[in-house]
Amino acid sequence: MLVVEDLVKVYPGPVTALQGVSLTVENGMFGLLGPNGAGKSTFMKILAGILEPTSGRVRLDGQDTLENPKRLAERLGYLPQEFGFYPHLTGEAMLRYLLRLKGVTAPRGEKALVAELLEQVNLTFAAKRRVKGYSGGMRQRLGIAQAIAGDPRLIIVDEPTAGLDPEERLRLYRLLAELAEKRIVLLSTHIVEDVAVLCPRFAVIRGGRLLAMTTPAQARAALTNTIFEGTASNDELEALRRTRRVTQAVLVEGRNRVRVHEPEGHPPAGFTSAPATLEDAYLVLMRDGRLAGVETQTTPAGATTPLTATATATAAATTGDNASART
């Protein structure tokens, strides 16, 4: 079990990147969802031992990882948002080099371990190919190969699907789901689809604060009978944006297909009820800072409130219209 208690990170300026984040994560896949700049990468870097927090505690299976970073390193697999490879090396040579940096032991020999890891991430066919010729998805899988070396207890992946094409994203989904069967896998992302596909539980972060911790089913259920869908011209869409809570507007056959959130159940003329999606729930959270039906507990400054699957810690912060989500 991973337990994070009242994690705070203040950069010079001062800029507060994390404002008392507390949560508990058990085995399996757990998602941290939020827009760019929400504090996700700072949070992940602290958990990985790369950054020191201003205050707070992190415990993995009862051990304080901030007091004993060496023990954490032995049990950690980490794939950062931007992973640097030597482009002139082959995938096989690059992975061998990374394993030596990590100090991973290979009882059956280094060559056998490298081959096993490449097979696990489906890169055996490209073992002799230079990394500069790898696609984005292949690079991500090579990064995961080094992350899972040594059978880590905790795997942290930061924005792993950003920039991948749909086919590569599906391959990565399957790989991450397999890894989560026997360990804790933390997935940081701004892509709602990543959470909808992979994560039985997830938290939403904005402005360095956790807004909610729930499940995709609970988040969707919180918007039952409040989402309506219809078509609109460009002028009608602009009017809807001014007067209604628009959660999504996409072009379908040259017409705007619009979804609106109406808590009182009074949709615009011509709009019909539609099943709520996780993206609807996420955008409502980004705008309102809360989700009706999902329990919310305001945390006073300096207080510690660990989040559970049914309770959330929130502090109302201003949000703009630039919340990022995509499917």
SEVO-678593 format. One record per residue (C-alpha): x, y, z; residue in one letter; residue number from 1. Coordinates in pm, whole numbers. Example, Ala and Ser with C-alpha at 12.3 -4.5 7.8 and 13.67 -1.06 7.14 Angstrom:
# SEVO-678593
+--------+--------+--------+-----+-----+
!      x !      y !      z ! res !   n !
+--------+--------+--------+-----+-----+
!   1230 !   -450 !    780 !   A !   1 !
!   1367 !   -106 !    714 !   S !   2 !
+--------+--------+--------+-----+-----+
//
This chain:
# SEVO-678593
+--------+--------+--------+-----+-----+
!      x !      y !      z ! res !   n !
+--------+--------+--------+-----+-----+
!      0 !      0 !      0 !   M !   1 !
!    116 !    352 !    -85 !   L !   2 !
!     19 !    624 !    162 !   V !   3 !
!     77 !    994 !     90 !   V !   4 !
!     19 !   1237 !    376 !   E !   5 !
!    -22 !   1614 !    336 !   D !   6 !
!    236 !   1652 !     58 !   L !   7 !
!    341 !   2013 !     -6 !   V !   8 !
!    590 !   2145 !   -263 !   K !   9 !
!    681 !   2513 !   -285 !   V !  10 !
!    927 !   2631 !   -551 !   Y !  11 !
!   1123 !   2960 !   -524 !   P !  12 !
!    912 !   3255 !   -619 !   G !  13 !
!    723 !   3130 !   -427 !   P !  14 !
!    519 !   2895 !   -643 !   V !  15 !
!    314 !   2632 !   -465 !   T !  16 !
!    293 !   2325 !   -690 !   A !  17 !
!    131 !   2093 !   -436 !   L !  18 !
!   -101 !   2204 !   -157 !   Q !  19 !
!   -143 !   1928 !     99 !   G !  20 !
!   -206 !   1623 !   -120 !   V !  21 !
!   -312 !   1313 !     75 !   S !  22 !
!   -425 !    979 !    -62 !   L !  23 !
!   -399 !    604 !    -17 !   T !  24 !
!   -336 !    366 !   -309 !   V !  25 !
!   -361 !    -12 !   -297 !   E !  26 !
!   -252 !   -275 !   -549 !   N !  27 !
!   -358 !   -229 !   -911 !   G !  28 !
!   -379 !     61 !  -1153 !   M !  29 !
!   -447 !    406 !  -1013 !   F !  30 !
!   -488 !    719 !  -1225 !   G !  31 !
!   -399 !   1079 !  -1148 !   L !  32 !
!   -596 !   1295 !  -1391 !   L !  33 !
!   -559 !   1668 !  -1442 !   G !  34 !
!   -475 !   1943 !  -1691 !   P !  35 !
!   -119 !   2038 !  -1781 !   N !  36 !
!     34 !   2239 !  -1497 !   G !  37 !
!   -193 !   2084 !  -1232 !   A !  38 !
!    100 !   1942 !  -1031 !   G !  39 !
!     93 !   1584 !  -1160 !   K !  40 !
!    459 !   1563 !  -1265 !   S !  41 !
!    577 !   1729 !   -942 !   T !  42 !
!    375 !   1476 !   -744 !   F !  43 !
!    517 !   1183 !   -941 !   M !  44 !
!    875 !   1310 !   -912 !   K !  45 !
!    843 !   1333 !   -534 !   I !  46 !
!    705 !    979 !   -517 !   L !  47 !
!    995 !    863 !   -735 !   A !  48 !
!   1251 !   1028 !   -506 !   G !  49 !
!   1366 !   1280 !   -769 !   I !  50 !
!   1232 !   1586 !   -584 !   L !  51 !
!   1219 !   1656 !   -214 !   E !  52 !
!    886 !   1785 !    -82 !   P !  53 !
!    863 !   2099 !    127 !   T !  54 !
!    667 !   1893 !    379 !   S !  55 !
!    467 !   1574 !    405 !   G !  56 !
!    526 !   1199 !    417 !   R !  57 !
!    526 !    912 !    170 !   V !  58 !
!    511 !    550 !    287 !   R !  59 !
!    529 !    235 !     77 !   L !  60 !
!    416 !    -77 !    262 !   D !  61 !
!    477 !    102 !    591 !   G !  62 !
!    828 !    229 !    511 !   Q !  63 !
!    897 !    602 !    487 !   D !  64 !
!   1041 !    647 !    137 !   T !  65 !
!   1162 !   1001 !    205 !   L !  66 !
!   1375 !    885 !    498 !   E !  67 !
!   1502 !    576 !    315 !   N !  68 !
!   1538 !    666 !    -56 !   P !  69 !
!   1776 !    377 !   -123 !   K !  70 !
!   1509 !    127 !    -22 !   R !  71 !
!   1263 !    306 !   -252 !   L !  72 !
!   1504 !    288 !   -546 !   A !  73 !
!   1523 !    -90 !   -505 !   E !  74 !
!   1144 !   -121 !   -534 !   R !  75 !
!   1067 !    144 !   -794 !   L !  76 !
!   1010 !    145 !  -1168 !   G !  77 !
!    979 !    492 !  -1321 !   Y !  78 !
!    892 !    613 !  -1670 !   L !  79 !
!    909 !    996 !  -1678 !   P !  80 !
!    717 !   1212 !  -1920 !   Q !  81 !
!   1029 !   1271 !  -2128 !   E !  82 !
!   1273 !    981 !  -2140 !   F !  83 !
!   1612 !   1048 !  -2295 !   G !  84 !
!   1771 !    774 !  -2506 !   F !  85 !
!   2101 !    765 !  -2692 !   Y !  86 !
!   1973 !    756 !  -3052 !   P !  87 !
!   2279 !    582 !  -3196 !   H !  88 !
!   2243 !    280 !  -2966 !   L !  89 !
!   2029 !    -20 !  -3054 !   T !  90 !
!   1729 !    -96 !  -2836 !   G !  91 !
!   1916 !   -393 !  -2690 !   E !  92 !
!   2227 !   -189 !  -2608 !   A !  93 !
!   2025 !     98 !  -2466 !   M !  94 !
!   1834 !   -131 !  -2234 !   L !  95 !
!   2152 !   -305 !  -2122 !   R !  96 !
!   2304 !     33 !  -2037 !   Y !  97 !
!   1995 !    139 !  -1837 !   L !  98 !
!   1992 !   -188 !  -1641 !   L !  99 !
!   2353 !   -130 !  -1539 !   R ! 100 !
!   2269 !    225 !  -1425 !   L ! 101 !
!   1983 !     87 !  -1216 !   K ! 102 !
!   2202 !   -185 !  -1068 !   G ! 103 !
!   1960 !   -460 !  -1165 !   V ! 104 !
!   2099 !   -807 !  -1103 !   T ! 105 !
!   2059 !  -1081 !  -1362 !   A ! 106 !
!   2097 !  -1432 !  -1213 !   P ! 107 !
!   2063 !  -1594 !  -1557 !   R ! 108 !
!   2289 !  -1338 !  -1719 !   G ! 109 !
!   2243 !   -987 !  -1854 !   E ! 110 !
!   2183 !  -1100 !  -2212 !   K ! 111 !
!   1899 !  -1330 !  -2107 !   A ! 112 !
!   1738 !  -1058 !  -1895 !   L ! 113 !
!   1751 !   -801 !  -2175 !   V ! 114 !
!   1597 !  -1051 !  -2417 !   A ! 115 !
!   1323 !  -1136 !  -2166 !   E ! 116 !
!   1236 !   -770 !  -2106 !   L ! 117 !
!   1226 !   -688 !  -2477 !   L ! 118 !
!    997 !   -984 !  -2535 !   E ! 119 !
!    770 !   -874 !  -2252 !   Q ! 120 !
!    718 !   -532 !  -2413 !   V ! 121 !
!    700 !   -681 !  -2766 !   N ! 122 !
!   1024 !   -526 !  -2893 !   L ! 123 !
!   1222 !   -840 !  -2976 !   T ! 124 !
!   1184 !   -767 !  -3349 !   F ! 125 !
!   1354 !   -427 !  -3299 !   A ! 126 !
!   1631 !   -532 !  -3060 !   A ! 127 !
!   1908 !   -466 !  -3316 !   K ! 128 !
!   1750 !   -149 !  -3455 !   R ! 129 !
!   1890 !    190 !  -3353 !   R ! 130 !
!   1666 !    380 !  -3113 !   V ! 131 !
!   1657 !    682 !  -3348 !   K ! 132 !
!   1445 !    468 !  -3580 !   G ! 133 !
!   1189 !    378 !  -3313 !   Y ! 134 !
!    835 !    515 !  -3326 !   S ! 135 !
!    691 !    701 !  -3026 !   G ! 136 !
!    514 !    389 !  -2904 !   G ! 137 !
!    829 !    178 !  -2936 !   M ! 138 !
!   1024 !    432 !  -2732 !   R ! 139 !
!    758 !    422 !  -2461 !   Q ! 140 !
!    771 !     42 !  -2452 !   R ! 141 !
!   1150 !     51 !  -2427 !   L ! 142 !
!   1111 !    292 !  -2135 !   G ! 143 !
!    868 !     54 !  -1968 !   I ! 144 !
!   1113 !   -232 !  -2020 !   A ! 145 !
!   1369 !    -57 !  -1800 !   Q ! 146 !
!   1096 !     43 !  -1553 !   A ! 147 !
!    982 !   -316 !  -1491 !   I ! 148 !
!   1336 !   -453 !  -1460 !   A ! 149 !
!   1398 !   -593 !  -1113 !   G ! 150 !
!   1028 !   -669 !  -1053 !   D ! 151 !
!    947 !   -338 !   -878 !   P ! 152 !
!    672 !   -305 !   -617 !   R ! 153 !
!    572 !     41 !   -742 !   L ! 154 !
!    567 !    156 !  -1106 !   I ! 155 !
!    516 !    523 !  -1190 !   I ! 156 !
!    435 !    627 !  -1548 !   V ! 157 !
!    399 !    996 !  -1629 !   D ! 158 !
!    192 !   1087 !  -1939 !   E ! 159 !
!    282 !    759 !  -2116 !   P ! 160 !
!     35 !    788 !  -2407 !   T ! 161 !
!     88 !   1153 !  -2504 !   A ! 162 !
!    165 !   1177 !  -2875 !   G ! 163 !
!     96 !    810 !  -2953 !   L ! 164 !
!   -124 !    702 !  -3240 !   D ! 165 !
!   -437 !    496 !  -3157 !   P ! 166 !
!   -276 !    159 !  -3235 !   E ! 167 !
!     32 !    229 !  -3023 !   E ! 168 !
!   -189 !    358 !  -2741 !   R ! 169 !
!   -389 !     33 !  -2737 !   L ! 170 !
!    -69 !   -172 !  -2719 !   R ! 171 !
!     49 !     35 !  -2425 !   L ! 172 !
!   -288 !      1 !  -2251 !   Y ! 173 !
!   -264 !   -378 !  -2260 !   R ! 174 !
!     91 !   -376 !  -2132 !   L ! 175 !
!     14 !   -144 !  -1841 !   L ! 176 !
!   -295 !   -347 !  -1747 !   A ! 177 !
!    -84 !   -663 !  -1730 !   E ! 178 !
!    176 !   -491 !  -1512 !   L ! 179 !
!    -90 !   -376 !  -1265 !   A ! 180 !
!   -205 !   -728 !  -1183 !   E ! 181 !
!     68 !   -786 !   -922 !   K ! 182 !
!    183 !   -440 !   -811 !   R ! 183 !
!     92 !    -74 !   -769 !   I ! 184 !
!     96 !    120 !  -1098 !   V ! 185 !
!     47 !    497 !  -1083 !   L ! 186 !
!    -58 !    656 !  -1410 !   L ! 187 !
!    -39 !   1034 !  -1448 !   S ! 188 !
!   -227 !   1174 !  -1747 !   T ! 189 !
!   -431 !   1462 !  -1888 !   H ! 190 !
!   -609 !   1225 !  -2128 !   I ! 191 !
!   -947 !   1113 !  -1996 !   V ! 192 !
!   -950 !    803 !  -2216 !   E ! 193 !
!   -639 !    669 !  -2037 !   D ! 194 !
!   -828 !    664 !  -1708 !   V ! 195 !
!  -1154 !    537 !  -1859 !   A ! 196 !
!   -976 !    238 !  -2014 !   V ! 197 !
!   -721 !    149 !  -1746 !   L ! 198 !
!   -807 !    274 !  -1399 !   C ! 199 !
!  -1059 !    120 !  -1157 !   P ! 200 !
!   -983 !    416 !   -928 !   R ! 201 !
!   -852 !    763 !   -998 !   F ! 202 !
!   -804 !   1108 !   -848 !   A ! 203 !
!   -850 !   1447 !  -1012 !   V ! 204 !
!   -596 !   1721 !   -940 !   I ! 205 !
!   -614 !   2092 !  -1019 !   R ! 206 !
!   -392 !   2373 !   -899 !   G ! 207 !
!   -192 !   2138 !   -678 !   G ! 208 !
!   -502 !   2017 !   -488 !   R ! 209 !
!   -697 !   1694 !   -516 !   L ! 210 !
!  -1057 !   1764 !   -611 !   L ! 211 !
!  -1189 !   1410 !   -598 !   A ! 212 !
!  -1096 !   1045 !   -565 !   M ! 213 !
!  -1350 !    804 !   -705 !   T ! 214 !
!  -1415 !    540 !   -971 !   T ! 215 !
!  -1519 !    596 !  -1334 !   P ! 216 !
!  -1859 !    438 !  -1262 !   A ! 217 !
!  -1922 !    661 !   -959 !   Q ! 218 !
!  -1815 !    973 !  -1151 !   A ! 219 !
!  -2052 !    894 !  -1438 !   R ! 220 !
!  -2335 !    804 !  -1200 !   A ! 221 !
!  -2300 !   1145 !  -1032 !   A ! 222 !
!  -2422 !   1303 !  -1359 !   L ! 223 !
!  -2718 !   1071 !  -1421 !   T ! 224 !
!  -3004 !   1256 !  -1594 !   N ! 225 !
!  -2805 !   1582 !  -1610 !   T ! 226 !
!  -2634 !   1545 !  -1952 !   I ! 227 !
!  -2819 !   1639 !  -2271 !   F ! 228 !
!  -2708 !   1628 !  -2631 !   E ! 229 !
!  -2818 !   1804 !  -2949 !   G ! 230 !
!  -2698 !   1984 !  -3261 !   T ! 231 !
!  -2635 !   2355 !  -3299 !   A ! 232 !
!  -2509 !   2605 !  -3555 !   S ! 233 !
!  -2196 !   2807 !  -3478 !   N ! 234 !
!  -2404 !   3103 !  -3361 !   D ! 235 !
!  -2623 !   2878 !  -3146 !   E ! 236 !
!  -2314 !   2717 !  -2997 !   L ! 237 !
!  -2175 !   3055 !  -2894 !   E ! 238 !
!  -2506 !   3138 !  -2728 !   A ! 239 !
!  -2504 !   2801 !  -2549 !   L ! 240 !
!  -2153 !   2862 !  -2419 !   R ! 241 !
!  -2270 !   3191 !  -2268 !   R ! 242 !
!  -2588 !   3059 !  -2110 !   T ! 243 !
!  -2538 !   2685 !  -2052 !   R ! 244 !
!  -2277 !   2447 !  -1913 !   R ! 245 !
!  -2129 !   2300 !  -2230 !   V ! 246 !
!  -1912 !   1995 !  -2161 !   T ! 247 !
!  -1830 !   1902 !  -2520 !   Q ! 248 !
!  -1880 !   2030 !  -2874 !   A ! 249 !
!  -1756 !   1829 !  -3173 !   V ! 250 !
!  -1822 !   1850 !  -3546 !   L ! 251 !
!  -2030 !   1564 !  -3689 !   V ! 252 !
!  -2105 !   1587 !  -4062 !   E ! 253 !
!  -2045 !   1961 !  -4053 !   G ! 254 !
!  -2278 !   2025 !  -3756 !   R ! 255 !
!  -2184 !   2093 !  -3397 !   N ! 256 !
!  -2280 !   1801 !  -3174 !   R ! 257 !
!  -2309 !   1961 !  -2833 !   V ! 258 !
!  -2335 !   1815 !  -2483 !   R ! 259 !
!  -2455 !   2029 !  -2193 !   V ! 260 !
!  -2470 !   1973 !  -1817 !   H ! 261 !
!  -2807 !   2073 !  -1672 !   E ! 262 !
!  -2829 !   1981 !  -1300 !   P ! 263 !
!  -3192 !   2095 !  -1285 !   E ! 264 !
!  -3288 !   1879 !  -1582 !   G ! 265 !
!  -3403 !   2164 !  -1810 !   H ! 266 !
!  -3222 !   2118 !  -2144 !   P ! 267 !
!  -3223 !   2358 !  -2441 !   P ! 268 !
!  -3492 !   2307 !  -2701 !   A ! 269 !
!  -3420 !   2008 !  -2923 !   G ! 270 !
!  -3172 !   1847 !  -2681 !   F ! 271 !
!  -3232 !   1494 !  -2549 !   T ! 272 !
!  -3100 !   1306 !  -2248 !   S ! 273 !
!  -2768 !   1126 !  -2302 !   A ! 274 !
!  -2558 !    887 !  -2089 !   P ! 275 !
!  -2288 !   1070 !  -1895 !   A ! 276 !
!  -1926 !   1000 !  -1988 !   T ! 277 !
!  -1614 !   1023 !  -1777 !   L ! 278 !
!  -1511 !   1325 !  -1981 !   E ! 279 !
!  -1836 !   1498 !  -1881 !   D ! 280 !
!  -1757 !   1430 !  -1515 !   A ! 281 !
!  -1399 !   1550 !  -1550 !   Y ! 282 !
!  -1496 !   1878 !  -1716 !   L ! 283 !
!  -1764 !   1945 !  -1455 !   V ! 284 !
!  -1501 !   1890 !  -1185 !   L ! 285 !
!  -1260 !   2124 !  -1360 !   M ! 286 !
!  -1521 !   2397 !  -1379 !   R ! 287 !
!  -1704 !   2359 !  -1047 !   D ! 288 !
!  -1439 !   2202 !   -824 !   G ! 289 !
!  -1690 !   1941 !   -711 !   R ! 290 !
!  -1921 !   1674 !   -847 !   L ! 291 !
!  -2273 !   1639 !   -710 !   A ! 292 !
!  -2317 !   1293 !   -559 !   G ! 293 !
!  -1945 !   1246 !   -494 !   V ! 294 !
!  -1875 !   1318 !   -130 !   E ! 295 !
!  -1655 !   1621 !    -81 !   T ! 296 !
!  -1469 !   1721 !    233 !   Q ! 297 !
!  -1307 !   2063 !    254 !   T ! 298 !
!   -967 !   2055 !    418 !   T ! 299 !
!   -864 !   2355 !    629 !   P ! 300 !
!   -516 !   2492 !    567 !   A ! 301 !
!   -259 !   2275 !    735 !   G ! 302 !
!   -499 !   1988 !    806 !   A ! 303 !
!   -443 !   1637 !    680 !   T ! 304 !
!   -729 !   1445 !    521 !   T ! 305 !
!   -635 !   1115 !    354 !   P ! 306 !
!   -864 !   1039 !     62 !   L ! 307 !
!  -1050 !    713 !     24 !   T ! 308 !
!  -1249 !    570 !   -265 !   A ! 309 !
!  -1564 !    741 !   -137 !   T ! 310 !
!  -1430 !   1059 !     20 !   A ! 311 !
!  -1257 !   1354 !   -143 !   T ! 312 !
!  -1052 !   1644 !    -19 !   A ! 313 !
!  -1117 !   1967 !   -205 !   T ! 314 !
!  -1045 !   2335 !   -186 !   A ! 315 !
!  -1222 !   2565 !   -428 !   A ! 316 !
!   -971 !   2722 !   -665 !   A ! 317 !
!  -1036 !   2928 !   -972 !   T ! 318 !
!  -1047 !   2742 !  -1300 !   T ! 319 !
!  -1032 !   2875 !  -1653 !   G ! 320 !
!  -1179 !   2748 !  -1972 !   D ! 321 !
!   -848 !   2593 !  -2074 !   N ! 322 !
!   -889 !   2264 !  -1886 !   A ! 323 !
!   -736 !   2003 !  -2111 !   S ! 324 !
!   -909 !   1673 !  -2183 !   A ! 325 !
!   -933 !   1460 !  -2489 !   R ! 326 !
!  -1054 !   1119 !  -2586 !   T ! 327 !
+--------+--------+--------+-----+-----+
//
